Amino acid sequence: MPMPSTFDPTDPLRVKLNTETARLHWHELLRHFAAGIVVRVDDGLDLIEVAVAFTNDDKPSVEQWMLAGQVAKASDAQAAAWLEGDARMWTVVVRPWILVQAQKPGSSATD
C-alpha cells in the first residue's frame, strides 16, 4: 500500500531533502552501485519520507520497509535491467547512501 506523502513545507529537513532530489539515468549511478551504496526504494513509498527516516536513524521504519522488501540495496539483476532499459531514477543522497526510485511510468518530467 502506498505511503501517503506527509510533505510539510514548514519542515526544514523535508524541504532540504526535497530540493536535493535529482533525476538521473541509471548509467550515471553505476560507479555508486559498484561501491555498494545505492539503496532501492519501492515506488509505493515516498522517497522523501524514506530519506527522512534514514537521516533521523528511524530504525523501526527502515527495518519494516526492509522486511517488506520495499527498501534494499540495489541488486545486480535490478542494475542490469535498469541499465538495459536506460532507466531514469529519482535520487537523493543521505550519506553514505544514495536512495533511488525508478521514475514512475508515464511521468512527463524533462531532462
Secondary structure, DSSP 8 states (H G I E B T S, - for coil): --------TT-HHHHHHHHT-EEEEGGGGHHHHHTT-EEEE-TTS-HHHHHHHHHTT-HHHHHHHHHTTSEEE--HHHHHHHHHTT-EEEEEEETTEEEEEE--TT-----
